[in-house]
């Protein structure tokens, strides 16, 4: 199950659907931004570390994987 949250790109101010499964780290950046590092690069977002932590711990009920049990 993918762990998806909506964040705001700091450069474009557009919403992005972010897959937390690709996450390597999240750090506080300059100008009150959060810097998300993935296996493929870095993204600056407007949301705080606390907001991202809270949203990532929610169960959004989306599970498109087939039941194999």
C-alpha angles and dihedrals in degrees: 000000000000117000103222129179132170115242134171119247107232094215102046100023088225125135115254127193104228125201107214090196088077093053122125099169145337120214137176108257134191121289092031092292128138118230114214117198119197134174088271105040148302133298128190114216133184097227121098125244089249092054092048091048092050094047093045092055094055119100103228093189095236112135116152096168114113118249107252096176 
